[in-house]
Amino acid sequence: MSNFPKTPHINVLDDIGFGKTVLMPGDPLRAKFIAENFLENPVLVNNVRGVQGHTGYYKGVKVSVMASGMGMPAIGIYSHELFNSFGVENIIRVGSAGSIQDHINLYDIVIAQGACTDSAWQSQFHLPGTFAPIASYELLSEAVKACEAAGATYHVGNVNSSDVFYGDHVGVPEGLDSVYGLKKMGVMALEMEAAALYMNAARYGKRGLCICTISDHVLKGVETTAQERQTAFTQMMQVALDVAVAMENQ
């Protein structure tokens, strides 16, 4: 029987619990892949709703990986519970994103220094004006070091976290106006979770970072397969794990 609290969405199944750092892919199968291929002695520590959470060791450091599901409400729930009930200090989203810049190509890594958003997520915090969701500098700087060491092709800057995947613009040429608007402002890529993670981390005095592999190019019309998104983004996974090791004593 676990000694950890039980929240509505996390029921720890083993006393190993969670590491200080949790990697969060959207896909439960990607979480399983990371655990089985990178962690030593991985243990399934949560499986509420099939959102698999695993804890093991990487280079001697206790690290966890758990799926977030898709969208800001989903990662908002899981990051809130991990930060506030399970002693997690760092959450690194390891996801996929759609490039909107000509020089950012399939399989490149994007590190989200900031996250623009069309979401109303910030409204719950009752703030005057707007809020700029940004990454933890500590996590970001370690991710850059890890990318350099790995020889990865990476880009640092803004992403856009959207509540909309399909939207009413599909098939309508003028629907791309908003994408071109983001492009001209230097936004690197589109994804759906980083802004909520960054705001939760700010609110609870924790650290958040979003690292994504480019899975498709919105304006060029090229994309990876579902199988590739599940298993082929190994360089990003390695970078995130190296960040977890670097942060263990910080």
Residue pairs with C-beta under 8 A, 6 or more apart in sequence:
2 11
2 12
2 13
2 14
2 15
2 17
3 15
4 12
4 15
4 17
4 85
4 86
5 85
5 86
6 12
7 81
7 85
8 81
9 48
9 49
9 51
9 77
9 78
9 81
10 46
10 48
10 53
10 78
10 81
10 82
10 85
10 86
11 46
11 48
12 18
12 45
12 46
12 86
13 44
13 45
13 46
13 47
14 43
14 44
14 45
14 55
16 43
16 45
16 55
16 62
17 45
17 55
17 86
17 87
18 45
18 53
18 55
18 64
18 66
18 82
18 86
18 87
18 88
19 55
19 61
19 62
19 63
19 64
19 88
19 244
20 62
20 87
20 88
20 89
20 90
20 244
20 247
20 248
21 63
21 64
21 88
21 89
21 90
21 91
21 92
21 243
21 244
21 247
21 248
22 53
22 63
22 64
22 65
22 66
22 82
22 88
22 90
22 91
22 92
23 31
23 34
23 63
23 64
23 65
23 66
23 92
23 94
23 237
23 240
23 241
23 244
24 31
24 65
24 66
24 67
24 68
24 75
24 78
24 79
24 91
24 92
24 93
24 94
24 197
25 31
25 34
25 65
25 67
25 68
25 93
25 94
25 95
26 67
26 68
26 69
26 70
26 74
26 75
26 95
26 96
26 193
27 67
27 229
27 230
28 50
28 51
28 52
28 67
29 230
30 67
30 94
30 229
30 230
30 231
30 233
31 52
31 53
31 54
31 65
31 66
31 67
32 52
32 54
33 230
33 231
34 54
34 65
34 94
34 237
35 42
35 52
35 54
35 56
35 65
36 42
37 234
38 58
38 237
38 238
38 241
39 54
39 55
39 56
39 57
39 58
39 63
39 65
40 56
40 57
40 58
41 56
41 57
42 54
42 55
42 56
43 54
43 55
43 56
44 52
44 53
44 54
45 53
45 54
45 55
45 64
46 52
46 53
46 66
47 53
51 66
51 67
51 68
51 69
51 78
52 66
52 67
53 64
53 65
53 66
53 67
54 64
54 65
54 66
55 62
55 63
55 64
56 62
56 63
57 63
58 241
58 244
58 245
59 241
59 245
61 244
61 245
61 248
63 241
63 244
63 245
64 88
66 78
66 82
68 74
68 75
68 78
68 79
68 93
68 193
69 75
69 78
70 165
70 192
70 193
71 163
71 192
71 193
72 117
72 119
72 121
72 161
72 163
72 192
72 193
72 195
72 196
73 196
74 193
75 93
75 193
75 196
75 197
76 121
76 196
76 197
76 200
79 91
79 196
79 197
79 200
79 201
79 208
80 200
80 204
82 88
82 91
83 91
83 200
83 201
83 204
83 206
84 204
88 206
89 206
89 207
89 247
90 136
90 139
90 206
90 207
90 208
90 209
90 243
90 244
90 247
91 197
91 201
91 206
91 207
91 208
91 209
92 139
92 143
92 208
92 209
92 210
92 211
92 240
92 243
92 244
93 193
93 194
93 197
93 208
93 209
93 210
93 211
93 212
94 211
94 212
94 233
94 236
94 237
94 240
95 191
95 193
95 210
95 211
95 212
95 213
96 191
96 212
96 213
96 214
96 215
96 216
96 224
96 229
96 233
97 110
97 159
97 188
97 189
97 190
97 191
97 212
97 213
97 214
97 215
98 189
98 190
98 191
98 214
98 215
98 216
98 217
98 218
99 105
99 106
99 108
99 110
99 188
99 189
99 214
99 216
99 217
99 218
99 219
99 220
100 179
100 182
100 183
100 187
100 188
100 189
100 190
100 217
100 218
100 219
101 155
101 183
101 186
101 187
101 188
101 189
102 219
104 110
104 155
104 188
104 189
104 214
104 217
105 153
105 214
105 217
106 214
106 215
106 216
106 217
106 222
106 223
106 224
107 153
107 213
107 214
107 224
107 232
107 233
107 235
108 153
108 154
108 155
108 213
108 214
109 147
109 152
109 153
109 154
109 155
109 211
109 212
109 213
109 214
109 235
109 236
109 239
110 154
110 155
110 156
110 157
110 159
110 188
110 189
110 211
110 212
110 213
110 214
111 135
111 140
111 143
111 144
111 147
111 154
111 155
111 156
111 209
111 210
111 211
112 135
112 157
112 158
112 159
112 188
112 191
112 194
112 209
112 210
112 211
112 212
113 134
113 135
113 140
113 156
113 157
113 158
114 132
114 133
114 134
114 135
114 157
114 158
114 159
114 198
115 133
115 134
115 135
115 158
115 159
115 160
115 161
115 194
115 195
115 198
115 210
116 158
116 159
116 160
116 161
116 182
116 187
116 195
117 133
117 160
117 161
117 162
117 163
117 195
118 160
118 162
118 163
118 164
119 161
119 162
119 163
119 195
119 196
121 195
121 196
121 199
122 130
122 131
122 133
122 199
125 131
125 199
125 203
131 199
133 161
133 194
133 195
133 196
133 198
133 199
133 202
134 198
135 194
135 198
135 208
135 209
135 210
136 201
136 207
136 208
136 209
138 207
138 247
138 250
139 207
139 208
139 209
139 243
139 247
140 156
140 209
142 242
142 243
142 246
142 247
143 209
143 211
143 239
143 240
143 243
144 154
144 156
145 246
146 238
146 239
146 240
146 242
146 243
146 246
147 154
147 239
149 242
150 235
150 238
150 239
150 242
152 235
152 239
155 188
157 186
157 187
157 188
158 185
158 186
158 187
158 188
159 187
159 188
159 189
159 190
159 191
159 194
159 210
159 212
160 182
160 187
160 189
160 190
160 191
161 191
161 192
161 193
161 194
161 195
161 196
162 190
162 191
162 192
163 192
165 192
167 175
168 175
169 175
169 176
169 178
176 219
179 190
179 218
179 219
182 190
183 219
189 212
189 214
190 218
191 210
191 212
193 210
194 208
194 210
197 208
197 210
198 208
198 210
200 206
200 208
201 207
201 208
207 247
209 243
211 236
211 239
211 240
212 236
213 233
213 235
213 236
215 223
215 224
215 228
215 229
216 222
216 223
216 224
217 223
224 232
